[in-house]
Amino acid sequence: MPLKVLVAMSGGVDSAMAAWFLKEQGYEPLGLSFRLWRLKPDPQQELALTRAGAVCEKLAIPHLIEDLQAEFEAVVVRKFIDEYLAGLTPNPCVFCNRVVKWSNLLRVADAQAIAQVATGHYARLRQAPDRRWQILKACDKSKDQSYALWQLPQDALARTLFPMGDKRKADIKRLAQEIGLFTEEVRESQDVCFIPENDYRRFFRDYAPDAISHIGEGELVDESGKVVGRHHGFFNFTIGQRRGFGIGFKERMYVKALDAPQNRVVIAADSGLLFTGMIIRGINWVGKSPMEQFTGTVKIRYNHQGAPATLLALSGNQYRVVFEQAQRAICPGQSAVAYQDDALIMGGVIETALTE
């Protein structure tokens, strides 16, 4: 009897092909899609759900849709707002993978008496000699998504399959057309799914006006603390931003830091955005048992190439990360992930950027 597997179906090419590959390998897939909260009716989400259903119909497999709107809003959206208004740069997609997507994948799998789940992520899994499951970078490094998976616990990884991990995106798109799963181009998902057009300012004005109503004008200061201008609320800025100051400078200036309690935005020249290290917290060990000190390659954001660093344990499930070369625009609130070769060793949330 074929082994059943529950496949997360987003309506995109990757998850569709993940289901196709599993069926080709002799599994009996069942598709599962999530309807997640949106600020306003989202035709793109409904189109994606329709596409997922059409793919399941072509594959002759069942398709379930779970409505997670209330949970998603309460758990992911509200946390994002709280962190953003604390002056952080949140990583809602990483958090959502653990607390919403995988938790519900496994819940539905248990209800269906299915042992394994699968997604279309470009990542690989390997069981180490100590029996821990390791997340490895995808073979197609240009599409690698392992960074976004660092919060997944061992019990989830033990039940997960990543059929796309050894595939190349260009080959997948071509094959999807050849076998007729998709007859038209499907755009890649981008940015934060619940923020329309990636417009953070409009999102806060429309969804959480009370949360920002008390935040008025504040000071724009340089690295020495000298006031060089005014702004209309720190939440209108992100670290690394170089526009929107409302004033000209002799050299190009960027946002270096956000001081939410004081409603203050610190700006600096490009060289002022270089940091020698950082403190990360909330560590989850993925590929190995905890180590007091180790070296690895650390990514500070999804599109970061990664940089050599030494990591040293501190108290309170924190680590100090010291880079061999200073890194630009380290953002508190973002995820930092450490690798050794292709193996994701551990990850955490950036708490503080360090200059020495």
C-alpha positions as CSV (number, residue, x, y, z in Angstrom):
1,M,0.0,0.0,0.0
2,P,1.4,3.4,-0.9
3,L,2.5,5.7,1.9
4,K,0.3,8.7,2.4
5,V,1.8,12.2,2.6
6,L,0.1,15.5,3.3
7,V,1.4,18.2,0.9
8,A,1.2,21.9,1.6
9,M,-0.3,23.4,-1.6
10,S,0.2,27.1,-2.0
11,G,-1.1,27.3,-5.6
12,G,2.4,27.9,-6.9
13,V,4.6,25.8,-9.2
14,D,6.9,24.5,-6.5
15,S,4.3,22.9,-4.2
16,A,2.4,21.5,-7.2
17,M,5.6,19.8,-8.5
18,A,6.4,18.6,-5.0
19,A,3.1,16.7,-5.0
20,W,3.8,15.4,-8.6
21,F,7.2,14.1,-7.7
22,L,5.9,12.4,-4.6
23,K,3.2,10.7,-6.6
24,E,5.8,9.6,-9.2
25,Q,7.8,8.1,-6.4
26,G,4.9,6.0,-5.3
27,Y,3.5,8.1,-2.5
28,E,-0.3,8.8,-2.1
29,P,-0.4,12.6,-1.7
30,L,-3.2,14.6,-0.2
31,G,-3.1,18.4,-0.9
32,L,-3.7,20.9,1.9
33,S,-4.1,24.7,1.3
34,F,-4.4,27.4,3.9
35,R,-6.6,30.5,3.7
36,L,-4.7,33.1,5.6
37,W,-5.9,36.5,6.9
38,R,-5.8,39.5,4.6
39,L,-6.5,43.1,5.3
40,K,-9.0,43.3,2.5
41,P,-10.4,40.7,0.0
42,D,-7.4,39.3,-1.9
43,P,-8.2,38.0,-5.4
44,Q,-4.6,36.7,-5.6
45,Q,-5.1,34.4,-2.6
46,E,-8.4,33.1,-3.9
47,L,-6.8,32.5,-7.3
48,A,-3.9,30.6,-5.7
49,L,-6.4,28.4,-3.8
50,T,-8.3,27.7,-7.1
51,R,-5.0,26.8,-8.8
52,A,-4.1,24.4,-6.0
53,G,-7.4,22.7,-6.4
54,A,-7.0,22.5,-10.1
55,V,-3.6,20.9,-9.7
56,C,-4.9,18.3,-7.2
57,E,-7.7,17.5,-9.7
58,K,-5.2,16.9,-12.5
59,L,-3.1,14.7,-10.2
60,A,-6.3,12.9,-9.1
61,I,-5.6,13.5,-5.4
62,P,-7.8,15.0,-2.7
63,H,-7.6,18.7,-1.8
64,L,-8.4,20.2,1.6
65,I,-8.6,23.9,2.5
66,E,-8.2,25.0,6.1
67,D,-9.4,28.4,7.1
68,L,-6.7,29.8,9.4
69,Q,-7.6,33.5,9.1
70,A,-8.4,34.1,12.8
71,E,-5.3,32.2,14.0
72,F,-3.0,33.9,11.5
73,E,-4.2,37.4,12.5
74,A,-4.0,36.7,16.2
75,V,-0.6,35.0,16.2
76,V,1.3,36.4,13.2
77,V,-0.1,39.8,12.3
78,R,-0.4,41.1,15.9
79,K,3.1,39.9,16.7
80,F,4.4,41.7,13.6
81,I,2.7,44.9,14.6
82,D,4.0,44.8,18.2
83,E,7.6,44.2,17.1
84,Y,7.5,46.7,14.3
85,L,6.3,49.4,16.7
86,A,9.0,48.5,19.1
87,G,11.5,49.6,16.4
88,L,12.4,46.1,15.3
89,T,12.5,44.6,11.8
90,P,10.3,41.5,12.2
91,N,10.5,38.2,10.3
92,P,6.9,37.1,10.2
93,C,7.4,34.4,7.5
94,V,10.0,32.6,9.6
95,F,7.7,32.7,12.7
96,C,4.7,31.7,10.6
97,N,6.4,28.6,9.3
98,R,6.7,27.2,12.8
99,V,3.6,28.4,14.7
100,V,1.0,28.3,11.9
101,K,2.0,26.3,8.8
102,W,3.9,23.3,10.2
103,S,1.8,23.1,13.4
104,N,-1.4,22.9,11.2
105,L,0.2,20.6,8.6
106,L,1.0,18.2,11.4
107,R,-2.4,18.6,13.1
108,V,-4.3,17.8,9.9
109,A,-1.9,15.0,9.1
110,D,-2.6,13.4,12.5
111,A,-6.4,13.8,12.0
112,Q,-6.0,12.0,8.6
113,A,-3.7,9.3,10.1
114,I,-0.8,10.5,7.8
115,A,2.7,10.1,9.1
116,Q,4.6,12.5,6.8
117,V,4.1,16.0,5.4
118,A,5.8,17.8,2.5
119,T,6.3,21.3,1.2
120,G,7.7,22.9,-1.9
121,H,10.6,24.6,-0.1
122,Y,14.0,24.5,-1.7
123,A,15.9,22.8,1.1
124,R,17.2,19.3,2.0
125,L,17.1,17.1,5.0
126,R,19.7,14.6,6.4
127,Q,19.8,12.6,9.6
128,A,23.1,13.1,11.3
129,P,25.0,10.2,13.2
130,D,23.6,11.5,16.5
131,R,20.1,11.0,15.0
132,R,19.3,14.8,14.8
133,W,17.7,16.0,11.6
134,Q,19.8,18.5,9.7
135,I,18.4,21.1,7.3
136,L,20.8,21.5,4.3
137,K,20.9,24.2,1.7
138,A,19.2,23.4,-1.6
139,C,21.2,22.2,-4.5
140,D,20.0,25.3,-6.4
141,K,21.7,27.9,-4.2
142,S,19.9,30.7,-6.0
143,K,16.6,29.4,-4.7
144,D,17.7,28.1,-1.3
145,Q,15.0,28.6,1.4
146,S,16.7,26.9,4.4
147,Y,17.1,30.3,6.1
148,A,13.4,30.5,6.6
149,L,13.2,27.1,8.3
150,W,15.5,27.5,11.3
151,Q,12.7,27.6,13.9
152,L,11.4,24.1,13.0
153,P,11.7,21.6,15.9
154,Q,13.2,18.2,15.5
155,D,9.8,16.4,15.8
156,A,8.5,18.4,12.8
157,L,11.6,17.8,10.7
158,A,11.4,14.0,11.4
159,R,8.1,13.9,9.6
160,T,8.9,16.4,6.8
161,L,9.9,15.8,3.1
162,F,11.4,18.4,0.8
163,P,11.0,17.0,-2.7
164,M,12.4,20.1,-4.3
165,G,15.7,20.2,-2.4
166,D,17.7,18.5,-5.1
167,K,16.0,20.2,-8.0
168,R,16.8,23.3,-10.0
169,K,14.1,26.0,-10.4
170,A,14.6,26.4,-14.1
171,D,14.1,22.7,-14.7
172,I,11.0,22.7,-12.5
173,K,9.3,25.5,-14.4
174,R,10.0,23.8,-17.7
175,L,8.8,20.4,-16.5
176,A,5.6,21.8,-15.0
177,Q,4.7,23.2,-18.5
178,E,5.7,19.9,-20.2
179,I,3.4,17.8,-18.1
180,G,0.6,20.3,-18.2
181,L,0.3,21.2,-14.5
182,F,0.4,24.9,-15.5
183,T,-0.4,26.4,-18.8
184,E,0.5,30.0,-17.9
185,E,3.2,31.8,-16.0
186,V,2.6,31.9,-12.3
187,R,4.3,34.8,-10.5
188,E,6.6,34.1,-7.6
189,S,5.3,35.1,-4.1
190,Q,7.1,38.2,-2.8
191,D,7.4,40.1,0.4
192,V,5.0,39.8,3.4
193,C,1.8,38.2,2.2
194,F,-0.6,40.2,4.4
195,I,0.7,43.7,3.6
196,P,-0.9,44.9,0.3
197,E,1.7,46.0,-2.2
198,N,4.3,45.8,0.5
199,D,3.2,49.3,1.7
200,Y,3.9,49.2,5.4
201,R,2.8,52.8,6.0
202,R,-0.6,52.2,4.4
203,F,-1.0,48.9,6.2
204,F,-0.6,50.7,9.6
205,R,-2.9,53.5,8.6
206,D,-5.6,51.1,7.5
207,Y,-5.3,48.3,10.0
208,A,-3.8,49.7,13.2
209,P,-4.4,53.5,13.2
210,D,-4.9,53.5,17.0
211,A,-1.4,52.0,17.4
212,I,0.3,54.9,15.6
213,S,-2.1,57.7,16.5
214,H,0.0,58.8,19.5
215,I,3.3,58.7,17.5
216,G,3.8,62.2,16.2
217,E,6.9,64.1,15.0
218,G,10.3,63.1,16.2
219,E,13.9,63.9,15.9
220,L,16.2,63.0,13.1
221,V,19.7,62.7,14.6
222,D,23.2,61.9,13.4
223,E,25.5,59.4,15.1
224,S,26.7,62.0,17.7
225,G,23.1,62.7,18.7
226,K,22.9,66.1,17.0
227,V,19.4,66.9,15.8
228,V,19.6,67.4,12.0
229,G,15.9,67.3,11.1
230,R,12.4,66.1,12.0
231,H,10.3,63.2,10.9
232,H,6.7,62.1,11.0
233,G,7.1,58.9,13.1
234,F,9.9,56.3,13.4
235,F,7.7,53.6,12.0
236,N,8.0,55.2,8.6
237,F,11.6,54.1,8.4
238,T,13.6,50.9,8.2
239,I,17.3,50.4,8.8
240,G,19.3,51.0,5.6
241,Q,16.7,53.3,4.1
242,R,18.1,56.3,2.3
243,R,15.1,58.4,1.3
244,G,12.2,60.2,3.0
245,F,14.2,62.5,5.3
246,G,12.7,65.6,3.9
247,I,16.1,67.4,4.0
248,G,19.2,67.2,1.9
249,F,22.7,66.4,3.1
250,K,26.2,66.9,1.6
251,E,26.6,63.1,1.4
252,R,24.2,60.3,1.0
253,M,22.7,59.3,4.4
254,Y,21.0,56.2,5.6
255,V,18.9,55.1,8.6
256,K,21.3,53.5,11.0
257,A,19.0,52.8,14.0
258,L,15.5,53.3,15.3
259,D,14.8,54.5,18.8
260,A,11.2,53.6,19.3
261,P,10.7,54.8,22.9
262,Q,12.1,58.3,22.0
263,N,10.6,58.3,18.5
264,R,14.0,59.1,17.2
265,V,15.6,58.1,13.9
266,V,19.4,57.8,13.8
267,I,21.1,58.4,10.4
268,A,24.6,58.0,9.2
269,A,26.8,57.8,6.1
270,D,27.1,54.4,4.5
271,S,30.3,53.6,6.5
272,G,28.2,54.1,9.7
273,L,26.1,51.1,8.8
274,L,28.9,48.7,9.2
275,F,28.8,46.5,12.3
276,T,31.4,44.1,13.6
277,G,28.9,41.7,15.3
278,M,25.6,41.2,17.1
279,I,23.8,39.5,19.9
280,I,21.2,36.9,19.0
281,R,18.6,35.4,21.2
282,G,15.9,32.7,21.2
283,I,18.3,30.1,19.8
284,N,17.1,26.9,18.1
285,W,19.7,24.3,17.4
286,V,19.0,22.4,14.2
287,G,21.9,20.4,12.9
288,K,23.9,19.8,16.1
289,S,23.7,19.7,19.8
290,P,24.5,23.1,21.5
291,M,28.1,24.3,21.5
292,E,29.7,26.9,23.7
293,Q,31.8,28.3,20.8
294,F,32.0,27.5,17.1
295,T,32.8,29.1,13.7
296,G,30.5,29.2,10.8
297,T,28.9,31.2,8.0
298,V,26.2,33.5,9.3
299,K,23.3,35.0,7.2
300,I,21.7,38.1,8.7
301,R,18.8,38.3,6.2
302,Y,17.2,36.1,3.6
303,N,19.2,37.5,0.6
304,H,22.5,37.9,2.5
305,Q,25.3,35.8,1.1
306,G,26.5,34.9,4.5
307,A,29.8,35.9,6.2
308,P,32.4,34.0,8.3
309,A,31.9,34.5,12.0
310,T,32.7,33.1,15.5
311,L,29.8,32.5,17.8
312,L,30.1,32.5,21.6
313,A,27.5,31.4,24.1
314,L,26.1,33.9,26.6
315,S,23.6,33.5,29.4
316,G,19.9,33.4,28.7
317,N,20.0,31.4,25.4
318,Q,21.9,34.2,23.7
319,Y,25.0,34.2,21.5
320,R,27.5,36.8,20.6
321,V,28.4,36.8,16.9
322,V,31.7,38.3,15.8
323,F,32.2,38.7,12.1
324,E,35.6,38.4,10.4
325,Q,34.6,41.5,8.4
326,A,32.1,44.1,9.3
327,Q,28.6,43.6,7.9
328,R,26.2,46.3,6.6
329,A,22.8,47.2,8.1
330,I,22.3,44.5,10.7
331,C,18.6,44.8,11.7
332,P,17.4,43.9,15.2
333,G,14.3,41.6,14.9
334,Q,15.6,39.8,11.8
335,S,16.7,36.2,11.8
336,A,20.4,35.2,11.9
337,V,21.2,31.7,10.8
338,A,24.6,29.9,11.1
339,Y,25.8,27.3,8.7
340,Q,28.8,24.9,8.5
341,D,29.2,24.0,4.9
342,D,25.7,23.3,3.6
343,A,24.2,22.4,7.0
344,L,22.1,24.8,9.0
345,I,23.5,24.6,12.5
346,M,21.3,27.0,14.5
347,G,19.4,30.2,14.2
348,G,18.2,33.1,16.4
349,V,16.7,36.5,16.4
350,I,19.0,39.6,16.2
351,E,18.7,41.5,19.4
352,T,21.5,44.1,19.1
353,A,24.0,45.1,16.5
354,L,27.5,45.7,17.7
355,T,30.2,48.1,16.5
356,E,33.1,46.7,18.6
